[in-house]
């Protein structure tokens, strides 16, 4: 959130700085052009006035000399007479000119009267120096304006973002269990205040929903576990009955396996239904290979006679997790491999940080591979209810495990569970 705050302030300050710089630059260009153009017009008017004044003096005194000062120099050209003047001036036609003599820039005005050509020159060295100094001042003004604009943008962004940052901090800090934090308290009745009220109302509704869910979880935990425990106890007693026929014992065993699966799934669902998972889940050091052997034994009845099962433990990792949930994940992967492999092999490989279940079964259609983790999604040949893999994905997300599923229809499926990212 602090990064967002700083980023927004930086972007707004940069926008203001750019806007201030552009305005200052355009103003500087306009002033420079206007100043230069106005200076040239004033020089031209001055030179014309000097020419008129000299012509007037020349009419009264034929021996009057043209002006010859540091800034202004004048020449008169009479046809047929040679004067000591720069040859570049003789080629100039009547009008205004820009000329450089001996590396000195001049503004020149030429006027022709009564077969005489009057040339008046203005030394622009000082003028250009003044323009250069003025331009330097304008560049400094641009830099100052850019800095001031950036500072104003930074300050304004801080004022604008402060309420949003405070609201985001409160929302981030708010939890469904905390009833003391008032999100909308202290905000004004503007758009931010209205947004804070909406967030606070949403949080209250969420708290009510969680309270109802927890009450339901507690009730159903008791209501489901009790009858399942009774069924499991009866099954154990029936399994010890030696008078049962072989078919009857097989059916009782199936009931026992189904009961155990129901107990495990019910426990997993109840655990997953709790929001504060890190506080309420019991973390244990689970031997992955031991859980695999247990799950293979539990689902062994699903393996066809033409299918071989291979367990390859290249390592014996111990994962910190709720044993029941890890068993649900491993059991579902093994269950699916056994169910869809009518002949061939199922290989379970364990490394330091991963578990891979590979089978040579029917595989998954390419159009269905991306949907198998969706709740209640069933493939075209699936006999299940579409809960198993969605539950696996939820458990993996809780523990930040990664599950990768690759399959080719008609060739088999590979499910890789990575414990450490």
N, C-alpha and C positions, 0 to 999 in steps of 0.2 A: 504494500500500500504506500509505503514511503517512497518507493521507486516511482510509482505512478504520480505521486504528488510532485516530486522533483522533475519528472519528465514533462508533466503538464506545465509547470512553471517555466521550465526551460523553453518549451515550444512557444508559449505565449510571449515570453520575453524576447525570443528570437523574432517572432512576428512583429512585435512593436519596434524592435531595433531595425529590422528590415524596412518597415514602413517609414520610420523616422529618417533612415539613411536615404531612402528613395526621394522623400519629400525634400530633404536638404540638398540632395544632388540636383534635382530638377530646379530648385530655387537658385542654386549656385550657377548652373548652366544658364538659366534665364538672366540672372544678374550680370554674369560675365559677358554674355552676348550683348545685352543692353548697354552695359558700360563701354564695351569696345566700340559698338556702333555709334553711341552718343559721342564718345571721344573723337572718332573719325569725323563726324559731322561738325563738331566744334572746331577741329583743326582746319577742315576745309573752309568753313566760314571765316576763320581767322585769316587764312591765306588769301582768300578772295578780298577780304577787307584790306589787307596789306597791299595787294595789287592795285586796288582802286585808289588807295591813299597815295601809292607811289606814282600812279598815272596822273593823279591830281597835282602832286608836287612837281612832277616832270613838266606839266603844262605851264606851271608858273616859273619854274627854274629848269631850263634844259640841261644844266650841269648836275642836277640832283642824282645821287648814287642810289642804287637799290639797297634794301636793308641787308645788313650783314652782322647778325648777332649770333650768340651761341645756339639759339633755337631756330632762328629763321634766317634764310639766305635767299637773295633774289638775283635774277639774271634777266637781261634784255637781249634778245636776238634780233638784229636788223639784217635783212637780206643784203648780201654783198659785203658785209663787214664781219671781220673775224675777231672774236672776243676770247679772252682767256677764261674758258669755262669747260666743264667736263663734257666730253663728246657724247656721253649718253643722254644728256639733256636736249641736244639738238634734234634727236630723232623723235622726241615726244610730241604727240599731237595735242591739240587743245582738250582739256578735260582734267580728270583726277587720276593720279597714278601712285603706285607704290614702287619705290626704288631703293636699292642698296648700293651705296658708294663707300668704298674703303671700309667695308664691314659695318657701316652705320646705316640703319634703316631711316628712310625719309618718306614723308608724305608730301606729294608734289601736286601743285595745281598749275595748269598752263592756260593762259588767256591770250588770244590774238586780237590786237587792235591796230588799225591803220598800218598794215604790213609790218607790224612789230609783234614779236612773240615774248610775252612776259612769263617768266617762270619763277615760282615762289616755292621754296623747300622748307619743310619743318622737320627738325631732328627729333625722332621718336624714341630715343634712348630712354629719356626720363619717363615718357609716357608708358613705355613697355615695362619699365621697372615698377612703376606704380601699379600697373595691371597685374604684374607677377606677385607683388606684395599683397594686393587685394585678393588674388586667387589663393594664396597661402592662408590668409585669414579665413577665407571661406572653407577651405579644406579642414582647418582646425574646428570651425563651426560645425561642419558635417560630423566630425568625430565626436564632438561634445554632444550634438543632438542625438547621435546614435547611442552613446552611452546613457544619456538621460532617458531616451525612449526604452532602452533595455531595462533600466532600473525601474521605470514606471510599470513596464510589463511584468517584471518579476514581483513587484509589490502588489500590483492588481491581481496577478494570478494567485498569490498567497491569500489575499482577501476572498477571492472567489472560491478557491479550492478548500479553504479551511473547514467550512461546514460539511462539505462532501467527505473530506478526510475523517472528520470526527464521526460522521454517520457510519462510514465504512468501518472505523475502529470499533464502534459499539456493536454493529451487526456481526463483525468477526468475533468479538468477545462473547456475544450472547450465546447461551446454550439453553436447550429445552429444560434443563434441570434448575437453572437459575431464575428465580422469580423476582429477584430484587432489582435487576437492571432495567431501567426505564429508557427505552431507545429514543422516544420522542421528546424527552424532557430537555428543556433549554433551547429548543429550536424555535425560530420565528415562524410566523404563519405564511411563509412563502412556499415555493415549489419544493425546497429541501425539507421544510417542516411537514408538508403533506406526504412526502415520500417516507419520512421517518415514522409518521403515524401508520402508514400502510405496512411498513416492516414490523412495527410493534403489534399490530393486529394479526398479521400472519404468524408471528412467533407465538402469540397467545393461542391461536387455533392449533398450532403444531403441538404446544404443550398439552392441550386438552386431548388431542389425538393420541399422543404418546402415553398419557395417563390411562386412556381407555385400552390401548393396546397392551400395556403392562398388566392391567387387571385381567384382560382376556387371556394373556399368556399364562399368568399365575393360575387361573381357573382351569384352563385346558390342560396345563401340565399335570394337575392333580387328576382330572377326569379321564385323561388318556392313559396315563401311566398305571393307574390302579387296575383297570380291566386287562391291560396287556400283561401286567405282572401275574394276574390270576391265570390267564391263558397259558403263559409260559410255565407256571408252576404245575398246571394240570398236564401239560405236554411232558414235562419231566417225569411226572408220576406214571404216565402211560408208557413212556419209553422204558421204564424199569419193569413193566408188566411182562413177564415171560410167557404169558398165555396168548399173546397176540400172534396172529399169523404173520408171515413175512410181508405180504402185501399191506396188511394193517400197520405193521411197524414202519414200512416205507412211507405210508401216508402220514403217520404221526411225525415222522422225521421231516417231511415236507412242511407240515404245519409248524413244527418247531423252528425250522429255518425261516419261514415266512414271518413268524412271530419275532424272532431276533432282528430280522431286517426292519420290521415295523417299529420295534423299540429304538433301533439305531437311527432310523429316519426321523421318527418323532423327536428324539433327543436333539438331532441336528437342526431340525426345523425350529424347535423351541429356542435353541441357542442362537440361531441366526436371526430370530425375530427380535432379539434384544438390541437396542441401539448402542448402549455403552458396552460394546463387545470387549474392549481391552480390560475392563474392570471385572466382568462377570464370567469370562471364559477361563477355564483352568488350563494353564500352560504346562505341558509335560515334555520330557525328553523322550521322543518317540523313535523307536528303532524301525526304520523304514522297511528293512528286509523282513523283520519279524511280522510287521503288519501285512506285508505282501503274502507271506506264507499262510498267515491266518485267513486272509481274504480268498486266497486260492483254494484253501481247504473248505471254506464256507460255500464257495460257488462251484466246487468240483462236480457237483451233480449235473451242471449245465454242459460240461465238456463232452463232446461226442467221442465215440470210440476211435474215429479216424483223425482225431486232433491230438497233437502232442503239446505239452506245456513245459516251457523251459524258463527257469529263473536264474538269471545271471547277475550275481551281486559283485560287481567290480570294486565296490566299496560298501561300507556299512555306516551311512550317515545317520545321525540322530537329530531329528528336527524338533524344534520347540513349538509345539502346537497342542491343541485339544485332541487327544487320541481318537475320540469318536469322530470328529470332523475329518481328520486325516484318513481314518478308515473309510468314511463315506466317499471321499474322493478316490482313493485307491480301489475301493470295492466297485464303484461305478465303472471305472475304466476296465477293470478285469471282467466285470459282469457283461459289459458290451462286447468285449473281445470274445468271450466264451459263447455268447448268444449268437453272434453273427458269423462264427467260424464253424462251418459244418464239417470241414475237413482241412487238413493242413497243419499249421502250427501257430501257437501263441507264445511270444517271447517277451519276458519282462526283464528289462535291464536297469540296473541301479548304478549310478556313479556318485561322485562326491556331492553333487548338487542337483541331480536330476533323476527322474524316473521315466522310463519309456516303455510303453506297452504296444507291441507290434503284432499284428495278426495277418493271416492270409484269407480273411473272410470275404464277405460280399462287398464291402466298401460302402462309400457314401456317394450319392449322386452329386455332381459338381454344382448343381443348382441349390443343393440343400446344405452343403458344407458350411456356408456362412450363416446358417440359421439354427444350427443344432444347439447353440447355447441359449437360445431364446426360450422363455418359459412356455410350457405347454406345446412346443413345436414337436411334431412327430414326423419322422421320415415316412416315405411311401411303404417301407416294409417293416416299420417299427411296431412291436406289439405293446410297448409301454405307454405311459401317460404323458411323456414329454417333460418330466420333472428332474430326472437324474442329472443330465448334463448341465441344466440351468442351475441346479443346486451346487454342482461341482464348480461352476464359474463363480458363483457368489462366495463360496468358501475360499477359492483362490484369490479373489479380489480382497477379501478380508485380510488374508495373511500376506498379500502382495506377492503371491506366487504367479507364475506365468504358465499358461497351458497352451500348447501348440498342437493343432489337429491337422493332419495331412492324410488324404485318402484318395484312392483311385477305385472307381467303381469296377467291381469284378476281380480286383487284385488284392485288396486289403486296406487296412487303416493303421496309422501310427499316431499315438497320442503321447506327447512328451510333457511332463510336468517338471518345471524348473523352480526349485525352491529358493535359489539365490540369484537375484538379477545382476 
